[in-house]
Amino acid sequence: MIWELDFYSRPILDENKKKQWEVLICETPTDISRSPDSLFVYSQFCANTSVNSLWLQEAIQKAIAAAGEPPKNPFLPPSDE
């Protein structure tokens, strides 16, 4: 499984009139015959005051837990498992 990740500010305001941020993690299809509905998608909103690398790391960990397996790292050689 290969993932794509975007972390960006949305044009959605919270109760304090501050922009909300969103992390969006999507599985990249590796086979064109695969249905888009079968691909993994994870989304989580973040308050403007919480945007940092620790929050993003926690969101990625939640996505891994929701997916049941971590994505492949394209920069590492395949494991022999």
MOVENNOR-V855960 format. One record per residue. RES is the residue in one letter. SS is DSSP state (H for helix, E for strand, C for the rest). PSI is psi in whole degrees, 0 to 359 (999 if undefined). Layout:
RES,SS,PSI + RES,SS,PSI
This chain:
M,C,128 + I,E,134 + W,E,153 + E,E,144 + L,E,133 + D,E,138 + F,E,112 + Y,E,159 + S,E,140 + R,E,157 + P,E,37 + I,E,129 + L,E,144 + D,C,188 + E,C,342 + N,C,12 + K,C,28 + K,C,145 + K,E,143 + Q,E,150 + W,E,157 + E,E,138 + V,E,132 + L,E,121 + I,E,125 + C,E,143 + E,E,135 + T,E,126 + P,C,134 + T,C,0 + D,C,123 + I,C,345 + S,C,353 + R,C,135 + S,C,135 + P,H,330 + D,H,342 + S,H,355 + L,C,147 + F,C,135 + V,E,133 + Y,E,136 + S,E,141 + Q,E,136 + F,E,155 + C,E,136 + A,C,149 + N,H,326 + T,H,350 + S,H,0 + V,C,113 + N,C,174 + S,H,331 + L,H,318 + W,H,316 + L,H,318 + Q,H,317 + E,H,320 + A,H,320 + I,H,319 + Q,H,321 + K,H,321 + A,H,318 + I,H,317 + A,H,320 + A,H,325 + A,H,332 + G,C,349 + E,C,148 + P,C,157 + P,C,163 + K,C,146 + N,C,111 + P,C,351 + F,C,356 + L,C,149 + P,C,153 + P,C,145 + S,C,162 + D,C,26 + E,C,999
